Amino acid sequence: MNNQKIVKIIISVLSLIVLVYMIVTIRGIYLNKIIPIKEKISYYEKLQIKNKILEKSIKEEKERSKNIDKIYDENELKKEELEKVIYEHESKINGKVIYLTFDDGPSIYTDEILNILDKYNVKATFFVVCSKNLGDYAKKYIEKGHTIALHTCSHKYKEIYSSEEAYFNDLNSVSKIIEDSTGFKSKYVRFPGGSSNTVSKFNKGIMTRLSNELTKNGYKYFDWNIDSNDAGGSNSEQIYSNVIGALENNNRNVSMVLMHDTKVYTKDSLENIIKKAIELGYTFSNINDYTPLVHHRINN
């Protein structure tokens, strides 16, 4: 074999080696660089599609939320208009409206009290505290058309009147039970002992500060102008006499009666009180946004 042929063979072999190397290299680049880039592009495109779907879903949810807010606002407006009509109607009858209010429940007597109210189609207001069955009764009050209002969770004077923070923490506890059970957030409040209480004097000025804070936060608090004295140990005859005597001898357009559905004598006297109040020409109502505020003189 001459030198020329040997050179040709060597060149051919080298060319083949170079070609194989290039093929291997290009394949490596394709596998390690091109395919991952394609996969990333594909993944990014999928993400874009998902993002568009998500954006559409968010937009639809926002529209739905706007509609819900609109419906809520419309219902609130209708509620306010209805309450205004009710109050105006009550006032036109003869100007004498009685609000039966029950504190400290629910209790073992609450069902019987509700039955008596149902019998005469009387609506009342219940200023509740925390109890193991409050959630169930909260639904009952609302289903029967009564007003559910807040009287703090614990009703422990030393605790709730120790500071503004302690009071609102306690108030929020009972409010949360009601809201979780019914979806309704009550804004009507009665202070334990009333706004004129002196049991809070261990914390100077607390009632002045709390009454201002409640109003600032959109709550309305109600005291009373007729005390049944059922919490003071009166029996059923005395409770009847305390309430009816006050109704017969006052010239108020609004009578806010303090009672407690935790007292057996209150339950026993209620039917006769209702019958006599009707005979005296009173119209019954439960507290609503148009109820005139009944406040005591604050002593602390």
C-alpha positions as MATLAB code, in Angstrom:
seq = 'MNNQKIVKIIISVLSLIVLVYMIVTIRGIYLNKIIPIKEKISYYEKLQIKNKILEKSIKEEKERSKNIDKIYDENELKKEELEKVIYEHESKINGKVIYLTFDDGPSIYTDEILNILDKYNVKATFFVVCSKNLGDYAKKYIEKGHTIALHTCSHKYKEIYSSEEAYFNDLNSVSKIIEDSTGFKSKYVRFPGGSSNTVSKFNKGIMTRLSNELTKNGYKYFDWNIDSNDAGGSNSEQIYSNVIGALENNNRNVSMVLMHDTKVYTKDSLENIIKKAIELGYTFSNINDYTPLVHHRINN';
ca = [
       0.000    0.000    0.000;
       1.489    3.327   -0.957;
       1.553    6.412    1.203;
      -1.243    8.178   -0.661;
      -3.703    5.394    0.106;
      -2.685    5.346    3.764;
      -3.307    9.079    4.031;
      -6.756    8.694    2.435;
      -7.651    5.925    4.900;
      -6.478    8.016    7.855;
      -8.447   11.027    6.630;
     -11.563    8.879    6.146;
     -11.219    7.408    9.642;
     -10.677   10.847   11.168;
     -13.668   12.228    9.267;
     -15.789    9.386   10.568;
     -14.579    9.989   14.110;
     -15.360   13.719   13.776;
     -18.790   12.952   12.348;
     -19.586   10.517   15.161;
     -18.335   13.067   17.716;
     -20.499   15.780   16.202;
     -23.551   13.506   16.177;
     -22.975   12.548   19.820;
     -22.389   16.178   20.780;
     -25.479   17.449   18.960;
     -27.566   14.663   20.485;
     -26.246   15.601   23.928;
     -27.096   19.253   23.350;
     -30.582   18.278   22.175;
     -31.199   15.995   25.134;
     -29.669   18.257   27.773;
     -30.516   21.705   26.493;
     -33.166   21.744   23.772;
     -35.633   19.265   25.335;
     -35.507   20.932   28.818;
     -36.092   24.328   27.154;
     -39.069   22.909   25.238;
     -40.402   21.386   28.451;
     -40.008   24.714   30.226;
     -41.804   26.496   27.404;
     -44.583   23.906   27.527;
     -44.800   24.229   31.336;
     -44.883   28.027   31.057;
     -47.646   27.828   28.433;
     -49.650   25.538   30.727;
     -49.102   27.986   33.581;
     -50.355   30.815   31.390;
     -53.499   28.827   30.587;
     -54.038   28.048   34.283;
     -53.411   31.690   35.134;
     -56.027   32.832   32.615;
     -58.527   30.340   34.057;
     -57.703   31.576   37.559;
     -58.041   35.217   36.533;
     -61.424   34.451   34.999;
     -62.486   32.619   38.162;
     -61.348   35.538   40.351;
     -63.240   37.981   38.151;
     -66.397   35.865   38.401;
     -66.007   35.622   42.199;
     -65.620   39.385   42.430;
     -68.797   39.858   40.406;
     -70.584   37.327   42.586;
     -69.324   39.089   45.704;
     -70.567   42.431   44.366;
     -73.985   40.894   43.758;
     -74.077   39.432   47.269;
     -73.097   42.807   48.771;
     -75.763   44.499   46.648;
     -78.433   42.006   47.771;
     -77.330   42.437   51.419;
     -77.506   46.234   51.149;
     -80.936   46.027   49.489;
     -82.212   43.703   52.248;
     -80.804   45.975   54.956;
     -82.569   48.933   53.335;
     -85.835   46.977   53.154;
     -85.416   45.984   56.816;
     -84.863   49.591   57.852;
     -87.849   50.780   55.819;
     -90.041   48.040   57.316;
     -88.935   48.850   60.861;
     -89.674   52.513   60.223;
     -93.163   51.679   58.952;
     -93.763   49.422   61.969;
     -92.663   52.096   64.405;
     -94.729   54.811   62.703;
     -97.745   52.491   62.704;
     -97.259   51.699   66.383;
     -96.946   55.363   67.257;
    -100.051   56.359   65.292;
    -102.282   53.887   67.117;
    -102.205   55.898   70.345;
     -98.563   56.718   70.952;
     -98.219   54.168   73.759;
     -95.689   51.423   72.995;
     -94.385   48.874   75.483;
     -91.144   46.979   75.042;
     -90.894   43.806   77.109;
     -87.210   43.059   77.619;
     -85.808   39.924   79.236;
     -82.279   39.791   80.649;
     -79.874   36.994   81.638;
     -81.393   34.131   79.610;
     -81.906   31.735   78.091;
     -83.022   29.594   81.008;
     -85.363   26.718   81.901;
     -88.285   29.187   81.800;
     -87.549   30.694   78.383;
     -89.608   28.202   76.352;
     -92.718   28.857   78.452;
     -92.185   32.605   78.119;
     -91.866   32.219   74.333;
     -95.115   30.220   74.262;
     -96.971   32.963   76.162;
     -95.598   35.614   73.803;
     -96.673   33.485   70.819;
    -100.164   33.105   72.242;
    -100.716   36.883   72.154;
     -98.513   37.529   69.112;
     -96.280   39.750   71.236;
     -92.717   40.400   70.137;
     -90.069   40.989   72.806;
     -86.360   41.578   73.197;
     -83.938   39.155   74.855;
     -80.651   40.477   76.248;
     -78.723   37.221   76.440;
     -75.666   35.902   78.245;
     -73.545   32.880   77.403;
     -75.128   29.515   78.167;
     -74.634   26.034   76.772;
     -77.833   26.257   74.695;
     -77.590   29.905   73.607;
     -76.959   28.934   69.966;
     -80.233   26.977   69.771;
     -82.236   29.739   71.447;
     -80.651   32.421   69.266;
     -82.179   30.680   66.243;
     -85.533   30.384   68.060;
     -85.679   34.076   68.942;
     -85.052   35.093   65.343;
     -87.427   32.492   63.854;
     -90.199   33.766   66.134;
     -89.562   37.405   65.210;
     -88.074   38.544   68.511;
     -84.995   40.730   68.883;
     -81.828   39.135   70.200;
     -79.549   41.567   72.020;
     -76.301   41.438   74.007;
     -75.942   41.488   77.793;
     -72.284   40.316   77.931;
     -71.147   36.724   78.154;
     -70.256   36.297   81.829;
     -72.280   39.047   83.568;
     -69.475   39.202   86.167;
     -69.219   42.815   87.268;
     -65.661   42.652   88.610;
     -64.403   41.179   85.346;
     -66.336   43.093   82.706;
     -65.938   46.492   84.349;
     -62.231   46.059   85.102;
     -61.305   47.696   81.774;
     -62.666   48.625   78.361;
     -60.745   45.737   76.826;
     -62.215   43.239   79.311;
     -65.741   44.486   78.626;
     -65.480   44.271   74.839;
     -63.757   40.877   74.964;
     -66.686   39.583   77.031;
     -69.248   41.267   74.778;
     -67.595   39.861   71.653;
     -67.745   36.345   73.112;
     -71.538   36.337   73.356;
     -71.836   38.171   70.035;
     -69.737   35.482   68.307;
     -71.967   32.645   69.551;
     -75.020   34.414   68.134;
     -73.337   35.234   64.834;
     -71.951   31.690   64.421;
     -75.398   30.199   65.104;
     -77.564   32.557   63.078;
     -75.345   34.688   60.826;
     -76.856   37.709   62.582;
     -74.685   40.314   64.321;
     -76.637   42.105   67.025;
     -75.889   45.754   67.723;
     -78.270   46.221   70.668;
     -76.740   46.133   74.141;
     -77.731   46.377   77.780;
     -75.104   46.882   80.445;
     -75.284   44.439   83.371;
     -76.685   46.602   86.144;
     -77.667   49.256   83.581;
     -75.617   52.266   82.516;
     -76.429   53.914   85.869;
     -74.908   51.066   87.919;
     -72.645   51.839   90.847;
     -71.133   48.338   91.118;
     -68.485   49.522   88.625;
     -67.229   52.351   90.838;
     -64.093   50.376   91.662;
     -62.990   51.564   88.175;
     -63.600   55.304   88.093;
     -65.321   56.576   84.925;
     -65.628   53.155   83.267;
     -69.346   53.512   82.440;
     -68.826   56.913   80.803;
     -66.006   55.505   78.696;
     -67.876   52.307   77.783;
     -71.085   54.093   76.771;
     -69.068   56.390   74.502;
     -67.123   53.463   72.998;
     -70.300   51.474   72.315;
     -71.861   54.383   70.456;
     -68.628   55.038   68.560;
     -68.566   51.383   67.434;
     -72.125   51.433   66.078;
     -73.909   49.812   69.026;
     -77.077   51.103   70.687;
     -77.498   50.527   74.396;
     -80.821   50.444   76.196;
     -81.686   50.867   79.864;
     -85.282   50.746   81.136;
     -87.895   53.087   82.590;
     -90.060   50.425   84.246;
     -88.504   47.898   86.617;
     -90.539   44.775   87.339;
     -88.187   44.167   90.295;
     -88.239   40.456   89.521;
     -84.496   40.378   90.226;
     -85.162   41.940   93.627;
     -87.166   38.986   94.915;
     -90.716   40.076   93.998;
     -93.329   37.339   93.628;
     -95.678   37.119   90.628;
     -98.346   39.408   92.177;
     -95.737   42.042   93.036;
     -94.174   41.851   89.581;
     -97.604   42.342   88.011;
     -98.301   45.272   90.327;
     -94.902   46.891   89.650;
     -95.345   46.779   85.873;
     -99.044   47.550   85.554;
     -98.895   50.240   88.240;
     -96.169   51.996   86.272;
     -98.095   51.658   82.985;
    -101.265   53.073   84.523;
     -99.527   56.043   86.104;
     -97.025   57.156   83.476;
     -97.476   59.458   80.521;
     -94.604   58.098   78.449;
     -95.008   57.125   74.820;
     -92.293   54.501   75.250;
     -92.296   52.061   78.166;
     -89.189   49.882   78.383;
     -89.846   47.123   80.919;
     -86.990   45.298   82.645;
     -87.671   41.627   83.299;
     -85.615   38.428   83.555;
     -86.512   35.145   81.873;
     -84.488   33.382   84.574;
     -87.215   33.988   87.182;
     -90.160   31.655   87.663;
     -92.358   34.490   89.005;
     -91.717   36.493   85.838;
     -92.970   33.596   83.773;
     -96.003   33.223   86.066;
     -96.979   36.911   85.876;
     -96.309   37.502   82.175;
     -99.667   36.496   80.695;
    -101.646   38.731   83.058;
     -99.267   41.642   82.368;
     -99.814   41.269   78.616;
    -103.597   41.055   78.918;
    -103.798   44.110   81.159;
    -101.395   46.150   78.984;
    -103.581   45.395   75.935;
    -106.635   46.470   77.943;
    -104.840   49.737   78.785;
    -104.343   50.370   75.064;
    -100.662   49.588   74.757;
     -99.033   48.268   71.590;
     -96.173   45.789   72.014;
     -92.947   45.958   70.066;
     -89.437   44.572   70.110;
     -86.364   46.799   69.928;
     -85.377   47.831   66.407;
     -83.352   50.579   64.728;
     -86.196   53.074   65.182;
     -86.797   52.408   68.870;
     -86.176   55.586   70.898;
     -83.154   55.179   73.155;
     -83.919   54.814   76.849;
     -80.889   55.841   78.898;
     -80.284   56.321   82.596;
     -78.123   59.036   84.070;
     -74.608   57.604   84.209;
     -73.207   57.623   87.733;
     -69.658   56.546   86.956;
];
